[in-house]
Amino acid sequence: MPTLSELPNELLLEISLRLDYPGLNAFTRVCRHFHALSNRVLYRTIAKDSPGKAIAWATEKEKETSARKLLQMCGMKILDDIVFEGQEPIVIAALNGHTHFVEIFLPHCIQHDTQKEGDLSKRALTKAIKKEHVEVVKLLLEHKTHTNSQDRHAAIPLCKAVKMGHVPIVRLLLDHNYCNLDTYDMHGMTPLALAAAAKASSTNLEIAKLLVEAGADLRIDHGLLLRAAKSDNLPVMKLLLANNFDWRRLEWFDVLSEFSRPIRESHEVGALLLSGMNVDRILSYGNAQRCFLLRGAIANHLDNLLEKILDEWPVLDEDHKPSRRTIRFCPLSLAVCRGRPSAVKLLLEHGADPSGDLDCPPVQFALEKGRNAMARMLFDQAATFDPETCHESSEYRQLLKLRMARVQRVAY
């Protein structure tokens, strides 16, 4: 009785045609002769059962020969047999940085986006940017289907590059005029808005300059300056103002609110915001506005402004207390927390209660942060404080007692 390998090729081929996929896969692995004989049948079976999954698998595993055979067997229509978005072969290839595969699938991608007005190219580009595959990005841009799209979210790839701080990719996108610079990402942010909202760095400033030089409209988003202020991005703020950003487009109370933010990395940002405000007009509005201005003067190390407010308006008296309570603001406590001995002195000289208000005693913050000189200054003005009233651990209260005793012992 002949063995399987001794059977005629015609009979072996007939056997392979009657096998299911697992059996056929095993059959092709028996020997080289079986593989050469039935490999084409195997690809036909794969293409028939799940062509989309097959081409996606070949792309992900970087099996270029398999991918080309599947395309040869089934044609470009195999690339349309994708069930889930994100599993398209060109998207997988872009994500993994497989430049050769991107080249293979580009004709289908261009045809798809042109005929169906799709965004396959944009999604592939976004994936390549995410993984910083510069060569893939360059290849996709060189074969883009359209230029300067008015699609509302056309800027998504550029926004991704801006958020990542990837200068070469941003430059590539701008050089190829990829999109309208005033379109948005999915969160309603333009590329320049994202640059403004990022933390200050040399890379971030370079990207912002590239966008401005490329023609990004500073008028499309009047909150650009405040976005930069919120992230303490002083260089971008200066860039915007140097390129004629219009202060008048901003609501004065929005500027005042940002100016009065109690925690800020750079008080230079506060000083720059102050330059765009009419201080005298704000002081004339009411108690709440004066309290916001007072808080900003303390937080931003602006002693001249602080002294002006204290000299001209009774912002520390009882009439202003409701306003301070509304914005949860104790002037002395903020001055202590920000390490401002000169501000503490000015406030005390103008009648500030050394014990504080709003259940946030300045002595507690001075002791907690080890600012003994400020604590002594407060005790010299008859400040009262009982560590036992703190809603903290017993260890914390004991620490405050020890520090308080040390300060008072030195003082007396």
C-alpha positions as CSV (number, residue, x, y, z in Angstrom):
1,M,0.0,0.0,0.0
2,P,1.6,3.4,-1.0
3,T,2.3,6.0,1.6
4,L,0.7,9.4,1.5
5,S,3.8,11.0,0.0
6,E,3.8,8.4,-2.9
7,L,0.3,9.4,-4.1
8,P,0.0,11.3,-7.4
9,N,-0.1,15.1,-7.1
10,E,-3.6,15.2,-8.6
11,L,-4.9,13.0,-5.7
12,L,-3.0,14.9,-3.1
13,L,-4.4,18.2,-4.4
14,E,-7.9,16.7,-4.3
15,I,-7.4,15.6,-0.7
16,S,-6.2,19.1,0.2
17,L,-9.4,20.6,-1.4
18,R,-11.6,18.6,1.0
19,L,-9.8,19.5,4.2
20,D,-11.0,22.2,6.6
21,Y,-8.7,25.1,7.5
22,P,-6.9,23.4,10.5
23,G,-6.5,20.2,8.6
24,L,-5.2,22.0,5.5
25,N,-2.8,24.1,7.6
26,A,-1.4,20.8,9.1
27,F,-1.3,19.3,5.6
28,T,1.0,22.0,4.3
29,R,3.4,21.6,7.2
30,V,4.0,17.9,6.5
31,C,6.9,18.5,4.1
32,R,8.1,20.9,1.4
33,H,6.4,19.0,-1.3
34,F,3.0,19.2,0.4
35,H,3.6,22.9,1.1
36,A,4.4,23.7,-2.5
37,L,1.4,21.7,-3.7
38,S,-1.3,23.0,-1.3
39,N,-0.1,26.4,-0.2
40,R,-2.2,28.1,-2.9
41,V,-5.2,26.2,-1.7
42,L,-4.5,27.3,1.8
43,Y,-4.4,31.0,0.9
44,R,-7.7,30.6,-1.1
45,T,-9.3,29.0,2.0
46,I,-8.1,31.8,4.2
47,A,-9.2,34.4,1.8
48,K,-12.6,32.7,1.5
49,D,-13.2,32.2,5.2
50,S,-11.8,35.4,6.7
51,P,-9.8,37.5,4.2
52,G,-9.8,40.7,6.4
53,K,-8.5,38.9,9.4
54,A,-5.8,37.1,7.3
55,I,-4.4,40.3,5.8
56,A,-4.6,42.1,9.2
57,W,-2.6,39.2,10.8
58,A,0.0,39.2,8.0
59,T,0.4,42.9,8.5
60,E,0.7,42.8,12.3
61,K,3.3,39.9,12.1
62,E,5.2,41.6,9.3
63,K,4.7,38.7,6.9
64,E,5.2,40.6,3.7
65,T,5.2,37.5,1.4
66,S,1.9,36.3,2.9
67,A,0.3,39.7,2.5
68,R,1.4,40.0,-1.1
69,K,0.0,36.5,-1.9
70,L,-3.3,37.3,-0.3
71,L,-3.5,40.5,-2.3
72,Q,-2.6,38.6,-5.4
73,M,-5.2,35.9,-4.8
74,C,-8.1,38.3,-3.7
75,G,-7.2,41.6,-5.1
76,M,-7.6,45.0,-3.3
77,K,-11.1,44.1,-2.3
78,I,-9.7,42.0,0.5
79,L,-8.8,45.3,2.3
80,D,-12.5,46.2,2.4
81,D,-13.3,43.1,4.4
82,I,-12.5,44.7,7.8
83,V,-15.2,44.4,10.5
84,F,-13.7,46.7,13.1
85,E,-12.4,50.2,12.7
86,G,-8.7,50.3,13.6
87,Q,-8.0,46.9,12.2
88,E,-7.4,48.1,8.7
89,P,-4.0,46.8,7.4
90,I,-2.6,50.3,6.7
91,V,-3.6,51.5,10.2
92,I,-1.8,48.4,11.7
93,A,1.2,49.0,9.5
94,A,1.4,52.7,10.4
95,L,1.1,51.9,14.1
96,N,3.9,49.4,14.0
97,G,6.1,51.5,11.7
98,H,6.1,49.0,8.9
99,T,6.9,51.4,6.0
100,H,7.0,48.6,3.3
101,F,3.5,47.6,4.2
102,V,2.2,51.1,4.2
103,E,3.6,51.4,0.6
104,I,1.7,48.2,-0.3
105,F,-1.6,49.4,1.0
106,L,-1.4,53.1,0.0
107,P,-3.2,52.7,-3.4
108,H,-6.2,51.2,-1.7
109,C,-6.1,53.9,1.0
110,I,-6.1,56.6,-1.6
111,Q,-8.9,55.0,-3.5
112,H,-10.9,54.5,-0.3
113,D,-10.6,58.1,0.8
114,T,-11.2,59.5,-2.6
115,Q,-14.3,57.4,-3.6
116,K,-15.9,57.1,-0.1
117,E,-14.7,60.5,1.4
118,G,-13.3,58.4,4.2
119,D,-10.6,59.2,6.8
120,L,-8.5,56.1,6.5
121,S,-5.4,58.1,5.7
122,K,-6.0,60.4,8.6
123,R,-6.4,57.5,11.1
124,A,-3.2,55.8,9.8
125,L,-1.4,59.1,10.1
126,T,-2.6,59.6,13.7
127,K,-1.4,56.2,14.7
128,A,2.0,56.7,13.1
129,I,2.4,60.1,14.9
130,K,1.4,58.4,18.2
131,K,4.3,56.0,17.9
132,E,6.6,58.7,16.4
133,H,7.2,56.8,13.2
134,V,8.6,59.8,11.2
135,E,9.3,57.9,8.0
136,V,5.7,56.5,7.9
137,V,4.4,60.0,8.5
138,K,6.4,61.4,5.7
139,L,5.3,58.6,3.3
140,L,1.6,59.2,4.1
141,L,1.9,62.9,3.7
142,E,3.6,62.5,0.3
143,H,0.6,60.5,-0.8
144,K,-2.2,62.4,1.0
145,T,-5.6,62.4,-0.8
146,H,-6.4,66.1,-0.1
147,T,-4.8,69.3,1.1
148,N,-6.0,71.8,3.7
149,S,-9.3,70.0,4.4
150,Q,-12.2,71.9,5.9
151,D,-13.2,68.8,7.9
152,R,-14.1,70.0,11.4
153,H,-11.7,67.6,12.9
154,A,-9.0,67.7,10.2
155,A,-6.4,68.9,12.7
156,I,-6.4,65.7,14.8
157,P,-3.0,64.4,13.5
158,L,-1.4,67.8,13.9
159,C,-2.9,68.3,17.4
160,K,-1.6,64.9,18.4
161,A,1.9,65.9,17.3
162,V,1.6,69.2,19.1
163,K,0.5,67.5,22.4
164,M,3.5,65.1,22.1
165,G,5.9,68.0,21.5
166,H,7.3,66.3,18.4
167,V,8.9,69.2,16.4
168,P,10.0,67.2,13.3
169,I,6.5,65.7,12.8
170,V,4.9,69.1,13.4
171,R,7.3,70.6,10.9
172,L,6.4,67.8,8.3
173,L,2.7,68.4,8.7
174,L,3.1,72.2,8.2
175,D,5.5,71.8,5.3
176,H,2.9,69.6,3.5
177,N,0.1,72.0,4.4
178,Y,-1.8,69.1,5.8
179,C,-4.8,70.9,7.3
180,N,-6.4,74.2,8.0
181,L,-4.6,75.4,11.2
182,D,-7.9,76.7,12.6
183,T,-9.7,73.4,12.6
184,Y,-10.1,71.4,15.8
185,D,-9.4,68.1,17.4
186,M,-12.2,66.0,19.1
187,H,-12.1,68.3,22.2
188,G,-12.6,71.5,20.3
189,M,-8.9,72.6,20.5
190,T,-6.9,74.1,17.7
191,P,-3.2,73.2,17.4
192,L,-2.2,76.6,18.7
193,A,-4.6,76.3,21.6
194,L,-2.9,73.1,22.6
195,A,0.5,74.6,22.3
196,A,-0.7,77.5,24.6
197,A,-2.1,75.1,27.1
198,A,1.0,73.0,27.4
199,K,3.8,73.5,30.0
200,A,6.5,75.9,29.0
201,S,9.6,74.4,27.4
202,S,11.9,75.2,24.5
203,T,10.2,72.5,22.4
204,N,6.8,73.9,23.2
205,L,7.8,77.5,22.2
206,E,9.4,76.2,19.0
207,I,6.1,74.5,18.0
208,A,4.1,77.6,18.9
209,K,6.4,79.7,16.7
210,L,6.0,77.3,13.8
211,L,2.2,77.5,14.1
212,V,2.1,81.2,14.2
213,E,4.6,81.6,11.3
214,A,2.5,79.1,9.3
215,G,-0.5,81.4,9.7
216,A,-2.5,80.2,12.7
217,D,-5.2,82.8,13.4
218,L,-4.8,84.4,16.8
219,R,-8.3,85.7,16.6
220,I,-10.1,82.4,16.2
221,D,-9.7,81.6,19.9
222,H,-9.8,84.7,22.1
223,G,-8.9,82.5,25.2
224,L,-5.4,81.7,23.9
225,L,-3.7,84.0,26.3
226,L,-5.6,82.7,29.3
227,R,-4.9,79.1,28.3
228,A,-1.2,79.9,28.4
229,A,-1.6,81.8,31.7
230,K,-3.3,78.8,33.3
231,S,-0.3,76.6,32.4
232,D,2.1,79.3,33.5
233,N,3.4,79.3,29.9
234,L,5.1,82.7,29.9
235,P,7.1,82.3,26.7
236,V,4.0,81.5,24.7
237,M,2.1,84.4,26.3
238,K,4.9,86.8,25.2
239,L,4.8,85.2,21.7
240,L,1.1,85.9,21.4
241,L,1.4,89.5,22.5
242,A,4.4,90.0,20.2
243,N,2.2,88.9,17.3
244,N,-0.5,91.5,18.2
245,F,-2.9,89.4,20.2
246,D,-5.8,91.7,21.1
247,W,-6.3,92.1,24.8
248,R,-9.7,93.7,24.2
249,R,-11.2,90.4,23.1
250,L,-10.9,89.1,26.6
251,E,-13.5,89.5,29.3
252,W,-11.9,91.6,32.0
253,F,-13.3,89.3,34.8
254,D,-11.8,86.2,33.1
255,V,-8.4,88.0,33.2
256,L,-9.0,89.0,36.8
257,S,-10.0,85.5,37.9
258,E,-6.8,84.0,36.3
259,F,-4.7,86.8,37.8
260,S,-6.0,86.0,41.2
261,R,-5.2,82.3,41.0
262,P,-3.6,81.6,44.4
263,I,-1.1,78.9,43.3
264,R,1.2,79.9,40.4
265,E,4.6,78.6,39.4
266,S,5.7,81.9,37.8
267,H,4.6,85.3,39.3
268,E,5.8,86.9,36.0
269,V,2.7,85.5,34.4
270,G,0.6,87.4,36.9
271,A,2.6,90.6,36.2
272,L,2.0,90.2,32.5
273,L,-1.8,89.7,33.1
274,L,-1.8,92.8,35.3
275,S,-0.4,94.9,32.4
276,G,-3.7,94.2,30.5
277,M,-6.0,95.2,33.3
278,N,-7.4,98.6,34.3
279,V,-6.7,98.4,38.0
280,D,-8.5,101.7,39.0
281,R,-11.6,100.7,37.2
282,I,-11.6,97.2,38.8
283,L,-11.2,98.7,42.2
284,S,-14.2,100.9,41.6
285,Y,-16.5,98.0,40.8
286,G,-17.1,96.4,44.2
287,N,-15.9,94.4,47.2
288,A,-15.7,91.0,45.4
289,Q,-13.5,92.4,42.6
290,R,-11.2,94.2,45.1
291,C,-10.8,90.9,46.9
292,F,-9.8,89.1,43.7
293,L,-7.3,91.9,43.0
294,L,-5.9,91.6,46.5
295,R,-5.5,87.9,46.2
296,G,-3.7,88.3,42.9
297,A,-1.4,90.9,44.3
298,I,-0.3,88.5,47.1
299,A,0.0,85.4,44.9
300,N,2.0,87.2,42.2
301,H,4.5,89.0,44.5
302,L,3.2,92.5,43.6
303,D,3.8,94.5,46.7
304,N,3.3,97.9,45.0
305,L,-0.2,96.8,43.9
306,L,-0.9,95.3,47.4
307,E,0.0,98.5,49.1
308,K,-2.1,100.6,46.6
309,I,-5.1,98.4,47.3
310,L,-4.6,98.5,51.1
311,D,-4.1,102.3,51.1
312,E,-7.0,103.2,48.9
313,W,-9.7,100.7,50.0
314,P,-10.7,99.1,53.3
315,V,-10.5,95.6,51.9
316,L,-9.7,94.0,55.3
317,D,-12.7,95.3,57.2
318,E,-15.9,93.5,58.0
319,D,-17.7,94.8,54.9
320,H,-15.4,92.8,52.7
321,K,-15.5,89.6,54.8
322,P,-18.5,88.1,52.9
323,S,-16.6,88.6,49.7
324,R,-13.5,86.9,51.1
325,R,-15.6,84.1,52.4
326,T,-17.3,83.6,48.9
327,I,-13.9,83.1,47.2
328,R,-12.5,81.3,50.3
329,F,-9.7,83.7,50.7
330,C,-7.8,84.7,53.9
331,P,-5.2,87.3,52.9
332,L,-2.7,86.5,55.7
333,S,-2.9,82.8,55.2
334,L,-2.3,83.1,51.5
335,A,0.7,85.4,52.2
336,V,2.1,82.9,54.6
337,C,1.6,79.9,52.3
338,R,3.3,81.8,49.4
339,G,6.2,82.7,51.6
340,R,5.6,86.4,51.4
341,P,7.0,88.1,54.7
342,S,6.7,91.5,53.1
343,A,3.0,90.9,52.3
344,V,2.4,89.6,55.8
345,K,3.9,92.8,57.2
346,L,1.9,95.0,54.9
347,L,-1.4,93.2,55.8
348,L,-0.7,93.4,59.5
349,E,0.2,97.2,59.2
350,H,-3.2,97.7,57.6
351,G,-5.2,96.0,60.2
352,A,-5.5,92.4,59.1
353,D,-6.6,90.0,61.9
354,P,-3.4,88.1,62.9
355,S,-5.5,85.1,63.8
356,G,-7.0,85.0,60.4
357,D,-10.5,84.0,59.4
358,L,-12.5,81.4,57.4
359,D,-11.1,78.6,59.7
360,C,-7.7,78.8,58.1
361,P,-5.4,80.4,60.8
362,P,-2.2,81.8,59.3
363,V,-0.2,80.7,62.4
364,Q,-1.0,77.1,61.6
365,F,0.4,77.4,58.0
366,A,3.5,79.2,59.3
367,L,4.2,76.5,61.8
368,E,3.4,73.7,59.4
369,K,5.8,75.1,56.7
370,G,8.5,75.9,59.3
371,R,8.3,79.6,58.6
372,N,9.3,80.7,62.2
373,A,9.9,84.4,61.4
374,M,6.3,84.8,60.0
375,A,4.9,82.9,63.0
376,R,6.8,85.2,65.4
377,M,5.5,88.2,63.4
378,L,1.9,87.0,63.9
379,F,2.4,86.2,67.6
380,D,3.9,89.7,68.1
381,Q,0.5,91.1,66.9
382,A,-1.3,88.9,69.4
383,A,-2.3,86.1,67.1
384,T,-4.1,83.2,68.9
385,F,-3.9,79.6,67.8
386,D,-4.7,76.3,69.5
387,P,-3.2,73.2,67.8
388,E,-5.9,71.0,69.4
389,T,-8.5,72.6,67.2
390,C,-6.9,71.2,64.1
391,H,-8.8,68.3,62.4
392,E,-5.6,66.4,61.8
393,S,-3.8,63.4,63.4
394,S,-2.4,63.6,66.9
395,E,1.1,63.4,65.6
396,Y,0.4,66.5,63.4
397,R,-1.0,68.4,66.4
398,Q,2.0,67.4,68.6
399,L,4.4,68.7,65.9
400,L,2.6,72.1,65.8
401,K,2.7,72.3,69.6
402,L,6.5,71.7,69.6
403,R,7.1,74.2,66.9
404,M,4.8,76.8,68.5
405,A,6.6,76.4,71.9
406,R,10.0,76.9,70.1
407,V,8.8,80.0,68.4
408,Q,7.3,81.6,71.5
409,R,10.3,80.7,73.6
410,V,12.6,82.5,71.2
411,A,10.2,85.4,71.0
412,Y,10.1,85.9,74.7
